[in-house]
Amino acid sequence: MPDGLTLHLIRHAPTLPNAQRRYPHPHEDAPLTPAGAELARRLDLPRSALAFTSPLGRARQTARLAGFPHAEAAPALAEASFGVMAGHTWAELEAAYGDAPRAWIDALGDPGSPHGPPGGDTGQGFHTRVQGWLDTLPAGEVVAFTHAGPLLAALRLTVNLSAVATPPGTVATLRREAGHWWLTALRPPSG
């Protein structure tokens, strides 16, 4: 794996499901809200960087508005599959399943777990997908427009950060040198 990499991971700008605090349906591709589109236009990222994006519209729209209309779609950057959780808020899930949703999300967040939400990704499968993409990154500067799940998985896999708030529009910057990763910046969205 080539070294000397600076990786900027961007969680797509806000959508209506984000405002509703609802897990997206599997094929739902909500556009950015007007405030989300404005936030995407204000993202300050290196324009000369190699750019990737989740194939989902909200990430592609964020990339385009941030000045990366030709970002390459990378399926590994798509959000996790939430199975039975899709389309529901946390309150709805707890009302229907009690404490089980917490166990499902904890499993999905564990790179070694063979479990996850019923009908969705396992922690192991999801993290393997993200790790496979990380392993292909060249030296230089890369921007990647993604979702909360892949951004958190990348932070877990690279710098072992397992608990961090990443609201829509967050930019996490990582540096890889000599096979080691550092988190060099974590920027929440600006007002």
Secondary structure, DSSP 8 states (H G I E B T S, - for coil): ----EEEEEEE---BHHHHHTB---TT----B-HHHHHHHHH----TTSEEEE-SSHHHHHHHHHTT-TT-EE-GGGS----GGGTT-BHHHHHHHHTTHHHHHHHHHT-TT-S--STTS--HHHHHHHHHHHHTT--SEEEEEEE-HHHHHHHHHHHH--------TT-EEEEEEETTEEEEEEEE----
